[in-house]
Amino acid sequence: MKPQTERAFPKLDALEAAARSRGRLSVAVAYPCSADSLAGALSAREDGMIEPVLVGPRRRIEACASILKVSLEGLRFVEAEDDPIISSRMAVALVGAGEASALMKGSQHTDELLGAVVSRDGNMRTSRRMSHVFWFDLPAYHKPLMVTDAVVNITPSLKDKVDILANAIGFAQAIGLAAPKIALLSAIETVSPDHVSSMDAAALSKMADRGQIPGAIVDGPLAFDNAISTAAAATKGISSLVAGDPDILMVPNLDVGNVLYKSFVYMGSAECAGVVLGARVPIILTSRSDSRRARIASCALAQLSLQ
């Protein structure tokens, strides 16, 4: 995520303040064996957001701290072999045992961490499929805007999308949106058998109408312009409670979500945060390109997702 230190982000300020009011979140940080991954956890601690538990080979973690010229005094370590998979499993076990309230990715690959989460021994699975939510402070948009799922599910089925929606709705309610407005994106705003995304969106909208997906106002299919612009929707004769005012954009697949998220950040000057939902605890996925602010904000999302 591109650093945006030159800009003000009042929506993000409010999000972080709400999270801090709940106190520090205990987070198991799995294999923070690079300077950037360790710095992310320490920045969130310095900002009053989390209390990290560092899980991995102490020697390597201390070497990263030396590079950063920071002290690790007072932090809890859980020693693990110098293996990202083993460290991931130990961090998951720590959370599963109730010794931490969230999980944070270190310098391992995402699939190594999530593989430990979904393992039979992890005690982290629920009846829902896991999914990711990005939260954006986008200067061009009048309120916070979320996107799901741009990280975990590559080509979700209709059944998967029901879980993705349920995760997003639960999260939105946890951060104070009693009935979030959700736009189901497609390339078109009409229902066509030639566009699977439009068929899925239509089915999900009808399910919401009939109370099968409760807690939100859901509409789709909507093309991106119709979803975010009341004027564009009016031009095409679309009457919708969601058009021009969504809280959440649900993308049809990961490719669309990835492009949309990066467009917001690099072209729309947005700052964002993200969290994986659907497991027993929130999972904070960090990236080497994340800004310091994005890492801290992602911890804020994890805190606020806990009801």
N, C-alpha and C positions, 0 to 999 in steps of 0.2 A: 504494500500500500504506500502510495507516494506521500512523503512528508508535506504537511500543510501548515507549518509553523507560522507563516506570514499572515494567515487568515484567522478570523475569529469564528468560533463555532458555538453559538449560544445554546443550540439544541443539545449538543454533546456535553456542554458544561452542566446543563440541568440533569442529564442522564447520570453523569458521574457523581454529582452532588447527591442524588437520590440513592445511589449505591453506597456511597460513603456513610450515609446516615444509618445504614444497617450494620456498620462495623466491618472489620476485616474478614474476608472470606478465606477459610483454610483451603489451600490448593496444593495437591500433589503434582509437582512439576517433574515429568518423566524425561530423564536423560538430557538435562540442560548442559550439553557438552560442547557448545560453541559459544563464542562471546555474545552473539546476537540473541540467542535463546535465553541465556542466563541474564543478560541485560534487561530483557523484556520482563522477566519475573521480578527482578530487583527494582525496576522502575515502578511496577505496580505496587510493590511493597512500600517504596519510598513515598508514593503518592497516597498511601493510606488505604489502598484498595484490597490487598490480600496479605495473608501470612503464608509464604511458600514453604513447602516441605520438599527439599531437593532429593530426588531419587536417582541414583546413578553412582559411577565410580568417583569417589571423593577427590582422588588425585587429579583427575581431568577437570572436574568442576572447579577446584581451587586454582588450577592453571589458567582457566578462563577468567576467574576473578582477578588473577594477577595481571592479565592482559588489560582488563578493564580498570585496574587500579582501585578496586573496591574491597571492602571487608565483608566477610561472611559470618562474622561474629554474631552469635545469638540465633542463627538459623538452624533448624533441624535438618540433619542429614539422614537418609536411609541408604546405607551402602549397598551397592549392587555391582555385579560384574560389568566389565566394559563391553557391554553388548546391548544395543538399543532395544532389542526384543525382550530380553530378560528384564531390563530396567522398566520397560513399558508394562510388563506383566506385574512387576512388584508395585508400581505406582497404582495400577488398577486394583490390586489386592488391598492396598492401603485404603483406597476409597471404598471398596466393597466392605471392608471391616469397620467403616464409619470413622476412620481417623483423619479424613479430609472430606470436604464438602463439594469439591470440584476437581477436575483433572485438566492439566495443561500440557500441551505438546512441547517437547524440547527440540533437540536437533535431529531426531530420527525422522524417517519418512512417515507421512500421515497414515499409510496403510499398516505400518508396523504398530502404531498406537491403536488404531481402530480395530486391528486384528485382535489385540489383547482385550479390548473392550467387549467384543462380541464372542469371545471364546466361552466355552461352557463353564470354565472355572472362574470367570471374571466376576460373576454376580452383579453384572451391570445391565443386563438386557431387560427390556420391558416388552409388553405385547405390541408396541409400536415400532415401526421402522425408524431408524435414526435419520435426521435431516439437519441441514444447516440454515441459519438465518443470518443475513447481513443486515445491519442497521446503519442508515446513512444520515449524516447531517449534510444535506445538499443545498447549497446557497440558492439555487434556482427554484427550489420547491418550498412550499409554504409550511411544511411540517416534516417531522421525521418520516423517512420512507424505508421500508424493509423489502428485501428480495429473498425469495426462497425457491429452489435450492440450487445454489451455484457451486457447491463443493462436493457433496457426498454422493448423491444419486445421479448417475450418468444419463440414463434413459428410463425414468420412472414409469411404471405401468399406472393404469387408472387406480388400482388398489393402493399402490405406493403413494399416489398423490393424495388420497384420502388421509393417510398418516401424516404426510408432509403438511397438509392444511391443518390437521388437528394439532400438530406440534407448534405451528406458527400462531394459531389462535390462542392456545394456552399461554404461549410466551407473551403475546400482545396483551392479554388480559393481566398477566403478572406485572407488566410495566404500566398498567393503568388504563388500557383501552378496553372498555367493557364490551364493545361490539365493533371490532376492527372492520374496515372496508377492504375487501380483497379483490383485486383485478386478476383474472386468469388470462394470461397473455397467449396470443397466437399471432400468426402472420396476418390473419383476417378477422373481421368482426362478425362474419356470418358462419353458420354451421355447414361444413362440407365434409362428406365422406372421404374426399381426397386429402384432407388435412386432419391427421389424427389428433393433433393438439386442439383443434376446434371441436372435435367430437368429445374429447375428454373434458374440455372446459364446459361444454353444454351439459354433460352428464353431472359434473360436479355442481354446477349452478342449480340444476333441478334437485339434486340431493340436498343441497342447502335449503332450497325452498320448502322441501318436505320435512325438514328437521333432522335429516340424517347427518348433517354437518352443522351442529349448533354453535351459537356464540359469535357469529360474524355475519356481515352482509357481503355476499359473494356474487360476483357477476362475471360472465365471460361466455364465449370468447370475446376478447377485446384486443385490438391491435395496440401497440405501444402508444401511438399518438392519441387514440381515443381513450386509453386508460388514464393518461395524465393531463389531458387537455379537455376542458368542458367545451371550448370552442370547436375543437376538432370533432368531438362527439356530436355536437349540434349540427355541424355541417353535413355529417353523414346520417342525420336523423336518428341518432341513438339516444334513447331515454333511459337513464341509468342513475341509481343512487351512488354508484361507485365512480363513474367516469369523472375525471378531473379532481378527484379527492381520495384516492386510495391510500391506505396505510401500508398495504402490503401488495407487492407484485409477485405473483406466482408464475415462474417461468416453466415452459414445457420440458426443458431438458438442461443439462449442465452447460452445454455449449452456449446456449442463449444467455444463461445466467452469468457465465464467466465473462462474456463480452460486455454485458450490461454493467456488471460491477466495475470492470476496469474502465469502461467509458465514463461512468459516474466519477470515478476517482481522478482519472487522467485528463478528461475533457470537461467534466462538470465541476472540478475543484472541490469534490466532496471529501470528507473524512468519514471513515467507517469503522465498524467493529463487527465481530462475528462470533457465533457460538453454535455448537452442535447440540441438538435437542433430541429427546426420545430415549436416552439412556437414563439410568437411575439418578445420575448427576449431570450437570452441564459440563461440556468439554470445550476447552479453549484451544483452538488451532491457531498457531502463529506461523508467520512466514518470514523469511529473511528480508523481504522487501517491506514488511510492516513498519510504519512509523512508530515512534515511542508512544504517541497519543493513541494510535489504533490498538496497541497492545494493552494499554491501561483501560481503554474503553471496552475492549473485549472482556476483560475481567469484570468490569462494571455490569455488562450484560449477563455474565454468569451469575453474579450476585443477585441481580434483579429477577432472574428466571426462577429462583427458588422461592416458592410461595409459602 
